[in-house]
Amino acid sequence: MTMTTDGRYSIGSDHFPGLSKLVEETGELQQVLGKILGCGTLDHWDGDLTERLIAELGDVRAAIRFFEDKNLDHMQRIKVYRREAAKLAVFNDWHDIGDPPPERGSTS
């Protein structure tokens, strides 16, 4: 079957290139994460999910990087990296003290 599309949002597009790949890759990561949550372990009836988890994390990181590089200017990327660093600090704080109490809420 042949499909025709204008390719908007795909790699090579001139309109948000890589957006569709980013969505696809995050969906594949979600599938693996769902299997881990469903089993409570990396040992799934499909087999050990360790290598699939590693592969999908790498694919998502690549898709994010590609999307940023093609769609954001230098200053916008700096804002993303600063936000990433700040959010990572919050996550590490939560990890160190346990989940935040309701009055602290989450920083979205």
ABEGO torsion letter per residue (X at the ends): XBBBBAGBGBBGBABGBGAAAAAAAAAAAAAAAAAAAAAGBABBAAEBAAAAAAAAAAAAAAAAAAAAAAABBAAAAAAAAAAAAAAAAAAAAAAAAEBBBAAAEBBX
